Amino acid sequence: MFYGIVFYNLKIFVHERLMIPYTIFSVVTGIFLTMPSIFNRKRKVYQSIVLYLQRDKTVYRPTQNVSVERKKELLLEKYKEE
């Protein structure tokens, strides 16, 4: 509902010839933002974007912990050998 209100109010800035592509874009964007996030399964895409934008930019956090992934690989190799 919120997306519909926002896109409806913004259509005054769109040229008449671009109204159909704007409507299609609005619908697709609304659907995409309300889908479950791939990287954060407990949240929607728009919630993940908000969390990403609000993060502390002075602290470095790797997007993927390589050491944990490597440990998993080593455990799988050890398990396969046994």
VOMARMI-877668 format. One record per atom (N, C-alpha, C): residue in one letter; z negated, x negated, y; residue number from 1. Coordinates in nm, 2 decimals. Each point is the difference from the previous one (the first is absolute). Layout:
BEGIN
residu|w|u|v|num
A|Z|X|Y|NUM
...
This chain:
BEGIN
residu|w|u|v|num
M|0.00|-0.08|-0.12|1
M|0.00|0.08|0.12|1
M|0.00|-0.09|0.13|1
F|-0.08|-0.10|-0.01|2
F|-0.01|-0.09|0.12|2
F|0.13|-0.07|0.03|2
Y|0.07|-0.04|-0.11|3
Y|0.13|-0.07|0.02|3
Y|0.10|0.10|0.06|3
G|0.00|0.12|-0.04|4
G|0.09|0.10|0.05|4
G|-0.02|0.02|0.15|4
I|-0.12|0.01|0.04|5
I|-0.04|0.02|0.14|5
I|0.05|-0.12|0.09|5
V|-0.03|-0.12|-0.05|6
V|0.04|-0.12|0.07|6
V|0.15|-0.01|0.01|6
F|0.07|0.01|-0.11|7
F|0.15|-0.01|0.00|7
F|0.06|0.12|0.09|7
Y|-0.06|0.11|-0.01|8
Y|0.06|0.11|0.08|8
Y|-0.02|-0.03|0.15|8
N|-0.11|-0.05|0.04|9
N|-0.03|-0.03|0.14|9
N|0.09|-0.12|0.05|9
L|0.04|-0.09|-0.09|10
L|0.08|-0.12|0.03|10
L|0.15|0.03|0.01|10
K|0.04|0.12|-0.05|11
K|0.14|0.03|-0.01|11
K|0.06|0.02|0.14|11
I|-0.08|0.02|0.10|12
I|0.06|0.01|0.14|12
I|0.06|-0.13|0.05|12
F|-0.04|-0.11|-0.07|13
F|0.06|-0.13|0.04|13
F|0.12|-0.04|-0.08|13
V|0.05|0.09|-0.09|14
V|0.11|-0.03|-0.09|14
V|0.12|0.08|0.06|14
H|0.12|-0.07|0.00|15
H|0.12|0.06|0.04|15
H|0.04|0.11|-0.10|15
E|0.08|0.10|0.05|16
E|0.03|0.11|-0.08|16
E|0.09|-0.04|-0.12|16
R|0.08|-0.09|0.01|17
R|0.09|-0.05|-0.11|17
R|-0.08|-0.07|-0.11|17
L|-0.12|-0.05|0.04|18
L|-0.08|-0.07|-0.10|18
L|-0.11|0.08|-0.06|18
M|0.00|0.13|0.02|19
M|-0.10|0.09|-0.04|19
M|-0.01|0.01|-0.15|19
I|0.11|0.00|-0.07|20
I|0.00|0.01|-0.15|20
I|-0.05|-0.13|-0.06|20
P|0.05|-0.12|0.04|21
P|-0.06|-0.12|-0.05|21
P|-0.14|-0.01|0.03|21
Y|-0.05|0.04|0.12|22
Y|-0.14|-0.01|0.04|22
Y|-0.08|0.09|-0.09|22
T|0.05|0.12|-0.03|23
T|-0.08|0.09|-0.09|23
T|-0.01|-0.06|-0.14|23
I|0.11|-0.05|-0.05|24
I|-0.01|-0.07|-0.14|24
I|-0.09|-0.11|0.00|24
F|0.01|-0.09|0.11|25
F|-0.09|-0.11|0.01|25
F|-0.15|0.04|0.00|25
S|-0.03|0.11|0.08|26
S|-0.13|0.05|0.01|26
S|-0.06|0.05|-0.13|26
V|0.08|0.07|-0.07|27
V|-0.04|0.05|-0.13|27
V|-0.03|-0.11|-0.10|27
V|0.09|-0.10|-0.01|28
V|-0.01|-0.11|-0.09|28
V|-0.12|-0.08|0.04|28
T|-0.02|-0.03|0.13|29
T|-0.12|-0.07|0.04|29
T|-0.13|0.07|-0.03|29
G|0.00|0.13|0.02|30
G|-0.12|0.08|-0.03|30
G|-0.04|-0.01|-0.15|30
I|0.10|0.01|-0.08|31
I|-0.02|0.00|-0.15|31
I|-0.04|-0.14|-0.04|31
F|0.06|-0.11|0.06|32
F|-0.04|-0.13|-0.04|32
F|-0.14|-0.04|0.04|32
L|-0.04|0.04|0.12|33
L|-0.14|-0.03|0.05|33
L|-0.11|0.08|-0.08|33
T|0.04|0.11|-0.06|34
T|-0.11|0.07|-0.07|34
T|0.00|-0.03|-0.15|34
M|0.09|-0.09|-0.05|35
M|0.01|-0.04|-0.14|35
M|-0.12|-0.09|-0.03|35
P|-0.04|-0.01|-0.12|36
P|-0.11|-0.10|-0.04|36
P|0.05|-0.14|0.02|36
S|-0.08|-0.09|0.05|37
S|0.03|-0.13|0.03|37
S|0.02|-0.08|-0.14|37
I|0.10|-0.09|0.00|38
I|0.02|-0.08|-0.12|38
I|-0.11|-0.11|-0.02|38
F|-0.04|-0.06|0.11|39
F|-0.09|-0.11|0.00|39
F|-0.15|0.05|0.00|39
N|-0.03|0.12|0.05|40
N|-0.13|0.05|0.01|40
N|0.00|0.14|-0.05|40
R|-0.02|0.01|-0.13|41
R|0.03|0.13|-0.07|41
R|-0.09|0.11|0.04|41
K|-0.12|-0.03|0.06|42
K|-0.09|0.11|0.04|42
K|0.03|0.06|0.14|42
R|0.11|-0.05|0.06|43
R|0.03|0.04|0.14|43
R|0.14|0.04|0.01|43
K|0.03|0.07|0.11|44
K|0.14|0.03|0.04|44
K|0.06|-0.12|0.07|44
V|0.13|0.00|0.02|45
V|0.07|-0.11|0.07|45
V|-0.05|-0.01|0.14|45
Y|-0.01|0.12|0.07|46
Y|-0.04|-0.01|0.14|46
Y|-0.15|-0.06|0.01|46
Q|-0.08|0.03|-0.09|47
Q|-0.14|-0.05|0.00|47
Q|0.00|-0.15|-0.02|47
S|0.09|-0.05|-0.09|48
S|0.01|-0.14|-0.02|48
S|0.06|-0.08|0.12|48
I|0.09|0.07|0.07|49
I|0.05|-0.06|0.13|49
I|-0.11|-0.01|0.10|49
V|-0.08|0.10|0.01|50
V|-0.11|0.00|0.10|50
V|-0.10|-0.11|-0.03|50
L|-0.03|-0.01|-0.13|51
L|-0.10|-0.11|-0.04|51
L|0.06|-0.14|0.03|51
Y|0.13|-0.01|-0.03|52
Y|0.07|-0.13|0.03|52
Y|-0.01|-0.04|0.14|52
L|0.03|0.10|0.09|53
L|0.00|-0.02|0.14|53
L|-0.14|-0.03|0.06|53
Q|-0.11|0.05|-0.07|54
Q|-0.13|-0.01|0.05|54
Q|-0.07|-0.12|-0.06|54
R|0.06|-0.08|-0.08|55
R|-0.07|-0.11|-0.07|55
R|-0.03|-0.11|0.10|55
D|-0.10|-0.08|-0.04|56
D|-0.04|-0.11|0.08|56
D|0.11|-0.11|-0.01|56
K|0.07|-0.03|0.11|57
K|0.11|-0.10|-0.01|57
K|-0.05|-0.14|0.01|57
T|-0.13|-0.02|0.03|58
T|-0.05|-0.14|0.01|58
T|-0.04|-0.06|-0.14|58
V|-0.01|0.09|-0.10|59
V|-0.04|-0.04|-0.13|59
V|0.12|0.00|-0.09|59
Y|0.02|-0.12|-0.07|60
Y|0.11|-0.01|-0.10|60
Y|-0.04|0.06|-0.13|60
R|0.08|0.09|-0.05|61
R|-0.01|0.06|-0.13|61
R|0.13|0.00|-0.07|61
P|0.01|-0.07|-0.11|62
P|0.13|0.00|-0.07|62
P|0.03|0.14|-0.05|62
T|0.13|0.03|-0.01|63
T|0.04|0.13|-0.05|63
T|-0.01|0.01|-0.15|63
Q|0.00|-0.11|-0.07|64
Q|-0.02|0.00|-0.14|64
Q|-0.08|-0.12|-0.04|64
N|-0.10|0.02|-0.07|65
N|-0.09|-0.11|-0.05|65
N|0.07|-0.08|-0.11|65
V|0.06|-0.11|0.03|66
V|0.07|-0.07|-0.10|66
V|-0.09|-0.05|-0.12|66
S|-0.12|-0.05|0.04|67
S|-0.09|-0.05|-0.10|67
S|-0.04|0.11|-0.11|67
V|-0.02|0.12|0.05|68
V|-0.03|0.11|-0.10|68
V|0.12|0.03|-0.08|68
E|0.12|0.00|0.05|69
E|0.12|0.02|-0.08|69
E|0.02|-0.11|-0.10|69
R|-0.02|-0.12|0.04|70
R|0.01|-0.12|-0.09|70
R|-0.10|0.01|-0.11|70
K|-0.12|0.04|0.03|71
K|-0.10|0.02|-0.11|71
K|0.04|0.10|-0.10|71
K|0.05|0.11|0.05|72
K|0.05|0.11|-0.09|72
K|0.11|-0.06|-0.09|72
E|0.09|-0.07|0.06|73
E|0.11|-0.06|-0.09|73
E|-0.06|-0.10|-0.10|73
L|-0.09|-0.08|0.03|74
L|-0.06|-0.09|-0.09|74
L|-0.08|0.07|-0.11|74
L|-0.07|0.11|0.03|75
L|-0.06|0.08|-0.10|75
L|0.09|0.07|-0.09|75
L|0.12|0.05|0.05|76
L|0.10|0.06|-0.08|76
L|0.06|-0.11|-0.10|76
E|0.03|-0.11|0.05|77
E|0.05|-0.11|-0.08|77
E|-0.09|-0.04|-0.11|77
K|-0.13|-0.01|0.03|78
K|-0.10|-0.03|-0.10|78
K|-0.02|0.11|-0.10|78
Y|0.01|0.12|0.04|79
Y|-0.01|0.11|-0.09|79
Y|0.12|0.01|-0.10|79
K|0.12|-0.04|0.05|80
K|0.12|0.00|-0.08|80
K|-0.01|-0.11|-0.10|80
E|-0.06|-0.11|0.03|81
E|-0.01|-0.11|-0.10|81
E|-0.09|0.03|-0.11|81
E|-0.10|0.08|0.02|82
E|-0.10|0.04|-0.11|82
E|0.06|0.10|-0.08|82
